[in-house]
Each structure stands twice: as C-alpha cells, then as structure tokens.
Amino acid sequence: MAPPSKPDVKLVRKRLDEAGVKAHFDALAAEAAAIEIRVKSTAEGPSAEGSVELQAAFHRLVAGELTAVQIRFHQDDHWWCDTVMRVRDDYRLVRMRQS
C-alpha cells in the first residue's frame, strides 16, 4: 500500500529581519511577474494610493511609512499573494498560493 500523498502547501508564514525582506523583494523583482502591489499605511485599511513600484514599497516599509505590502504575482506556473507586514522590530511574510 502506497503512503498517502501530502497535500499542496497553500499557506506559508515566515519571520524575517530587514535583510530577509530585502532579499525577498529582490528575488521577486528578478524572478516574478508582479501584477499588483497594494500598500497599507495604517491599521484601518488599505491605502487609496495608486500603483506603487516594488522597490519603492520596500523602502517605505523599512522606513516605517507602511505597515504592510501585499504583492500578487505569477511565478512557477502559479498565482501567488505575498503579504509582508512590519511587526515592531521585525517582519512577517505570509505567502498564499492562489492557483
């Protein structure tokens, strides 16, 4: 009898330092087709800002101007949604595969 197959991981959570966030944003810039970037500047809700460039979002996040950046992109034949949140002195990454 074959062992049961593992289900696809659709949600990943990681804790990152600033260097890890920079490496993550750099990897997305180099390898992914970013289709939408949303920023959150307060706890109340998403910003009403228009389109934001990936590297500009990174710089604003580490400068403390943003509390979160959400990036929806296509990579490795799947659509993904990464949310990077600033939490006190470090960051949280939540990645969800959407298809």
Secondary structure as GFF3:
##gff-version 3
##sequence-region A 1 99
A	DSSP	beta_strand	11	16	.	.	.	ID=ss1
A	DSSP	alpha_helix	18	31	.	.	.	ID=ss2
A	DSSP	beta_strand	33	40	.	.	.	ID=ss3
A	DSSP	alpha_helix	54	62	.	.	.	ID=ss4
A	DSSP	beta_strand	68	75	.	.	.	ID=ss5
A	DSSP	beta_strand	78	87	.	.	.	ID=ss6
A	DSSP	beta_strand	90	97	.	.	.	ID=ss7
###
